[in-house]
Amino acid sequence: MKKWKCSACDYVYDPAVGLPDAGIAPETLFEQLPEDWVCPLCGATKSAFEEE
């Protein structure tokens, strides 16, 4: 599974872990996140993320 890094704050979304506190289960691919999902640290949109 590919990890995705926020270019604004360097937060890394790891699909193996997901974001359980935000209701995103482990094994949820970045592509499966809602289009209106934002970085949990800085609020940047999905378009600010790059494959790591």
Biopython code that builds the backbone (N, CA, C, O; Angstrom):
import numpy as np
from Bio.PDB.StructureBuilder import StructureBuilder

atoms = [
    (1, "MET", "N", (0.840, -1.188, 0.000)),
    (1, "MET", "CA", (0.000, 0.000, 0.000)),
    (1, "MET", "C", (0.880, 1.245, 0.000)),
    (1, "MET", "O", (1.849, 1.347, 0.752)),
    (2, "LYS", "N", (0.520, 2.170, -0.851)),
    (2, "LYS", "CA", (1.288, 3.406, -0.968)),
    (2, "LYS", "C", (0.887, 4.396, 0.118)),
    (2, "LYS", "O", (-0.292, 4.540, 0.440)),
    (3, "LYS", "N", (1.878, 5.071, 0.674)),
    (3, "LYS", "CA", (1.620, 6.142, 1.636)),
    (3, "LYS", "C", (1.571, 7.457, 0.872)),
    (3, "LYS", "O", (2.187, 7.596, -0.184)),
    (4, "TRP", "N", (0.838, 8.413, 1.411)),
    (4, "TRP", "CA", (0.664, 9.719, 0.785)),
    (4, "TRP", "C", (1.073, 10.802, 1.768)),
    (4, "TRP", "O", (0.696, 10.762, 2.940)),
    (5, "LYS", "N", (1.848, 11.776, 1.289)),
    (5, "LYS", "CA", (2.386, 12.830, 2.144)),
    (5, "LYS", "C", (1.800, 14.189, 1.776)),
    (5, "LYS", "O", (1.725, 14.550, 0.602)),
    (6, "CYS", "N", (1.388, 14.933, 2.795)),
    (6, "CYS", "CA", (0.852, 16.279, 2.588)),
    (6, "CYS", "C", (2.006, 17.226, 2.288)),
    (6, "CYS", "O", (2.957, 17.320, 3.064)),
    (7, "SER", "N", (1.922, 17.918, 1.175)),
    (7, "SER", "CA", (3.005, 18.832, 0.798)),
    (7, "SER", "C", (2.984, 20.107, 1.635)),
    (7, "SER", "O", (3.952, 20.868, 1.619)),
    (8, "ALA", "N", (1.904, 20.352, 2.359)),
    (8, "ALA", "CA", (1.814, 21.558, 3.178)),
    (8, "ALA", "C", (2.428, 21.377, 4.569)),
    (8, "ALA", "O", (3.054, 22.296, 5.098)),
    (9, "CYS", "N", (2.247, 20.178, 5.164)),
    (9, "CYS", "CA", (2.721, 20.008, 6.545)),
    (9, "CYS", "C", (3.512, 18.722, 6.780)),
    (9, "CYS", "O", (3.969, 18.481, 7.897)),
    (10, "ASP", "N", (3.678, 17.905, 5.763)),
    (10, "ASP", "CA", (4.428, 16.653, 5.837)),
    (10, "ASP", "C", (3.713, 15.520, 6.585)),
    (10, "ASP", "O", (4.335, 14.505, 6.896)),
    (11, "TYR", "N", (2.424, 15.677, 6.875)),
    (11, "TYR", "CA", (1.657, 14.573, 7.445)),
    (11, "TYR", "C", (1.646, 13.431, 6.431)),
    (11, "TYR", "O", (1.527, 13.667, 5.229)),
    (12, "VAL", "N", (1.768, 12.205, 6.911)),
    (12, "VAL", "CA", (1.753, 11.038, 6.030)),
    (12, "VAL", "C", (0.509, 10.199, 6.326)),
    (12, "VAL", "O", (0.302, 9.747, 7.452)),
    (13, "TYR", "N", (-0.316, 10.001, 5.290)),
    (13, "TYR", "CA", (-1.463, 9.109, 5.412)),
    (13, "TYR", "C", (-0.999, 7.702, 5.073)),
    (13, "TYR", "O", (-0.520, 7.448, 3.968)),
    (14, "ASP", "N", (-1.142, 6.793, 6.023)),
    (14, "ASP", "CA", (-0.755, 5.396, 5.846)),
    (14, "ASP", "C", (-2.031, 4.557, 5.763)),
    (14, "ASP", "O", (-2.715, 4.376, 6.770)),
    (15, "PRO", "N", (-2.358, 4.046, 4.577)),
    (15, "PRO", "CA", (-3.596, 3.281, 4.435)),
    (15, "PRO", "C", (-3.642, 2.017, 5.294)),
    (15, "PRO", "O", (-4.732, 1.548, 5.624)),
    (16, "ALA", "N", (-2.515, 1.466, 5.655)),
    (16, "ALA", "CA", (-2.504, 0.279, 6.501)),
    (16, "ALA", "C", (-3.072, 0.592, 7.888)),
    (16, "ALA", "O", (-3.624, -0.284, 8.555)),
    (17, "VAL", "N", (-2.931, 1.841, 8.306)),
    (17, "VAL", "CA", (-3.405, 2.272, 9.620)),
    (17, "VAL", "C", (-4.764, 2.949, 9.525)),
    (17, "VAL", "O", (-5.607, 2.779, 10.407)),
    (18, "GLY", "N", (-4.985, 3.725, 8.449)),
    (18, "GLY", "CA", (-6.212, 4.493, 8.321)),
    (18, "GLY", "C", (-6.232, 5.637, 9.330)),
    (18, "GLY", "O", (-5.182, 6.081, 9.794)),
    (19, "LEU", "N", (-7.409, 6.102, 9.660)),
    (19, "LEU", "CA", (-7.596, 7.142, 10.687)),
    (19, "LEU", "C", (-8.805, 6.744, 11.529)),
    (19, "LEU", "O", (-9.877, 7.335, 11.399)),
    (20, "PRO", "N", (-8.634, 5.747, 12.387)),
    (20, "PRO", "CA", (-9.776, 5.246, 13.160)),
    (20, "PRO", "C", (-10.522, 6.327, 13.939)),
    (20, "PRO", "O", (-11.745, 6.263, 14.062)),
    (21, "ASP", "N", (-9.807, 7.312, 14.462)),
    (21, "ASP", "CA", (-10.463, 8.377, 15.230)),
    (21, "ASP", "C", (-11.388, 9.222, 14.358)),
    (21, "ASP", "O", (-12.306, 9.868, 14.863)),
    (22, "ALA", "N", (-11.143, 9.214, 13.047)),
    (22, "ALA", "CA", (-11.967, 9.985, 12.108)),
    (22, "ALA", "C", (-12.939, 9.077, 11.343)),
    (22, "ALA", "O", (-13.590, 9.517, 10.395)),
    (23, "GLY", "N", (-13.030, 7.813, 11.759)),
    (23, "GLY", "CA", (-13.956, 6.892, 11.111)),
    (23, "GLY", "C", (-13.430, 6.265, 9.835)),
    (23, "GLY", "O", (-14.202, 5.699, 9.061)),
    (24, "ILE", "N", (-12.123, 6.358, 9.601)),
    (24, "ILE", "CA", (-11.524, 5.762, 8.402)),
    (24, "ILE", "C", (-10.786, 4.488, 8.820)),
    (24, "ILE", "O", (-9.766, 4.534, 9.508)),
    (25, "ALA", "N", (-11.327, 3.365, 8.388)),
    (25, "ALA", "CA", (-10.816, 2.067, 8.809)),
    (25, "ALA", "C", (-9.437, 1.769, 8.224)),
    (25, "ALA", "O", (-9.092, 2.265, 7.152)),
    (26, "PRO", "N", (-8.651, 0.954, 8.935)),
    (26, "PRO", "CA", (-7.403, 0.471, 8.357)),
    (26, "PRO", "C", (-7.680, -0.209, 7.020)),
    (26, "PRO", "O", (-8.768, -0.744, 6.805)),
    (27, "GLU", "N", (-6.707, -0.189, 6.133)),
    (27, "GLU", "CA", (-6.800, -0.766, 4.789)),
    (27, "GLU", "C", (-7.619, 0.106, 3.832)),
    (27, "GLU", "O", (-7.989, -0.354, 2.752)),
    (28, "THR", "N", (-7.910, 1.361, 4.209)),
    (28, "THR", "CA", (-8.624, 2.276, 3.317)),
    (28, "THR", "C", (-7.602, 2.996, 2.450)),
    (28, "THR", "O", (-6.791, 3.777, 2.948)),
    (29, "LEU", "N", (-7.648, 2.729, 1.153)),
    (29, "LEU", "CA", (-6.712, 3.357, 0.231)),
    (29, "LEU", "C", (-6.959, 4.859, 0.150)),
    (29, "LEU", "O", (-8.083, 5.317, 0.359)),
    (30, "PHE", "N", (-5.924, 5.620, -0.150)),
    (30, "PHE", "CA", (-6.052, 7.068, -0.294)),
    (30, "PHE", "C", (-7.120, 7.415, -1.330)),
    (30, "PHE", "O", (-7.898, 8.351, -1.147)),
    (31, "GLU", "N", (-7.144, 6.652, -2.413)),
    (31, "GLU", "CA", (-8.099, 6.900, -3.482)),
    (31, "GLU", "C", (-9.542, 6.695, -3.030)),
    (31, "GLU", "O", (-10.466, 7.222, -3.649)),
    (32, "GLN", "N", (-9.740, 5.936, -1.957)),
    (32, "GLN", "CA", (-11.075, 5.662, -1.450)),
    (32, "GLN", "C", (-11.566, 6.729, -0.461)),
    (32, "GLN", "O", (-12.736, 6.731, -0.080)),
    (33, "LEU", "N", (-10.684, 7.619, -0.054)),
    (33, "LEU", "CA", (-11.106, 8.678, 0.858)),
    (33, "LEU", "C", (-12.072, 9.605, 0.136)),
    (33, "LEU", "O", (-11.943, 9.800, -1.073)),
    (34, "PRO", "N", (-13.034, 10.181, 0.845)),
    (34, "PRO", "CA", (-13.977, 11.103, 0.196)),
    (34, "PRO", "C", (-13.241, 12.272, -0.466)),
    (34, "PRO", "O", (-12.182, 12.693, 0.000)),
    (35, "GLU", "N", (-13.810, 12.788, -1.551)),
    (35, "GLU", "CA", (-13.177, 13.900, -2.273)),
    (35, "GLU", "C", (-13.038, 15.139, -1.405)),
    (35, "GLU", "O", (-12.140, 15.951, -1.628)),
    (36, "ASP", "N", (-13.915, 15.297, -0.414)),
    (36, "ASP", "CA", (-13.837, 16.469, 0.456)),
    (36, "ASP", "C", (-12.991, 16.241, 1.704)),
    (36, "ASP", "O", (-12.968, 17.079, 2.606)),
    (37, "TRP", "N", (-12.288, 15.090, 1.755)),
    (37, "TRP", "CA", (-11.400, 14.795, 2.873)),
    (37, "TRP", "C", (-10.260, 15.803, 2.891)),
    (37, "TRP", "O", (-9.772, 16.213, 1.837)),
    (38, "VAL", "N", (-9.834, 16.206, 4.092)),
    (38, "VAL", "CA", (-8.723, 17.148, 4.232)),
    (38, "VAL", "C", (-7.699, 16.593, 5.209)),
    (38, "VAL", "O", (-8.009, 15.715, 6.014)),
    (39, "CYS", "N", (-6.497, 17.100, 5.135)),
    (39, "CYS", "CA", (-5.417, 16.696, 6.026)),
    (39, "CYS", "C", (-5.854, 16.932, 7.478)),
    (39, "CYS", "O", (-6.325, 18.019, 7.814)),
    (40, "PRO", "N", (-5.702, 15.927, 8.329)),
    (40, "PRO", "CA", (-6.135, 16.089, 9.714)),
    (40, "PRO", "C", (-5.262, 17.062, 10.518)),
    (40, "PRO", "O", (-5.662, 17.508, 11.593)),
    (41, "LEU", "N", (-4.091, 17.386, 10.009)),
    (41, "LEU", "CA", (-3.219, 18.319, 10.740)),
    (41, "LEU", "C", (-3.377, 19.760, 10.291)),
    (41, "LEU", "O", (-3.457, 20.666, 11.121)),
    (42, "CYS", "N", (-3.424, 19.980, 8.972)),
    (42, "CYS", "CA", (-3.408, 21.367, 8.493)),
    (42, "CYS", "C", (-4.629, 21.762, 7.667)),
    (42, "CYS", "O", (-4.803, 22.940, 7.353)),
    (43, "GLY", "N", (-5.475, 20.797, 7.310)),
    (43, "GLY", "CA", (-6.681, 21.108, 6.560)),
    (43, "GLY", "C", (-6.497, 21.212, 5.056)),
    (43, "GLY", "O", (-7.417, 21.625, 4.350)),
    (44, "ALA", "N", (-5.314, 20.843, 4.549)),
    (44, "ALA", "CA", (-5.073, 20.879, 3.104)),
    (44, "ALA", "C", (-5.957, 19.847, 2.404)),
    (44, "ALA", "O", (-6.296, 18.817, 2.987)),
    (45, "THR", "N", (-6.323, 20.123, 1.171)),
    (45, "THR", "CA", (-7.171, 19.215, 0.401)),
    (45, "THR", "C", (-6.376, 18.008, -0.095)),
    (45, "THR", "O", (-5.149, 17.977, -0.001)),
    (46, "LYS", "N", (-7.090, 17.021, -0.619)),
    (46, "LYS", "CA", (-6.437, 15.814, -1.147)),
    (46, "LYS", "C", (-5.425, 16.140, -2.240)),
    (46, "LYS", "O", (-4.427, 15.437, -2.396)),
    (47, "SER", "N", (-5.681, 17.204, -2.992)),
    (47, "SER", "CA", (-4.769, 17.556, -4.095)),
    (47, "SER", "C", (-3.390, 17.983, -3.592)),
    (47, "SER", "O", (-2.442, 18.039, -4.375)),
    (48, "ALA", "N", (-3.263, 18.283, -2.300)),
    (48, "ALA", "CA", (-1.971, 18.679, -1.744)),
    (48, "ALA", "C", (-1.107, 17.465, -1.378)),
    (48, "ALA", "O", (0.037, 17.622, -0.951)),
    (49, "PHE", "N", (-1.653, 16.269, -1.545)),
    (49, "PHE", "CA", (-0.914, 15.061, -1.193)),
    (49, "PHE", "C", (-0.196, 14.476, -2.399)),
    (49, "PHE", "O", (-0.677, 14.531, -3.530)),
    (50, "GLU", "N", (0.976, 13.913, -2.112)),
    (50, "GLU", "CA", (1.780, 13.265, -3.149)),
    (50, "GLU", "C", (2.161, 11.875, -2.672)),
    (50, "GLU", "O", (2.353, 11.641, -1.478)),
    (51, "GLU", "N", (2.269, 10.951, -3.631)),
    (51, "GLU", "CA", (2.714, 9.599, -3.272)),
    (51, "GLU", "C", (4.090, 9.669, -2.654)),
    (51, "GLU", "O", (4.953, 10.425, -3.100)),
    (52, "GLU", "N", (4.280, 8.875, -1.626)),
    (52, "GLU", "CA", (5.586, 8.858, -0.967)),
    (52, "GLU", "C", (6.406, 7.679, -1.450)),
    (52, "GLU", "O", (7.540, 7.493, -1.009)),
]
sb = StructureBuilder()
sb.init_structure("model")
sb.init_model(0)
sb.init_chain("A")
sb.init_seg("    ")
for serial, (resi, resn, name, xyz) in enumerate(atoms, 1):
    if name == "N":
        sb.init_residue(resn, " ", resi, " ")
    sb.init_atom(name, np.array(xyz, "f"), 0.0, 1.0, " ", f" {name:<3s}", serial, name[0])
structure = sb.get_structure()
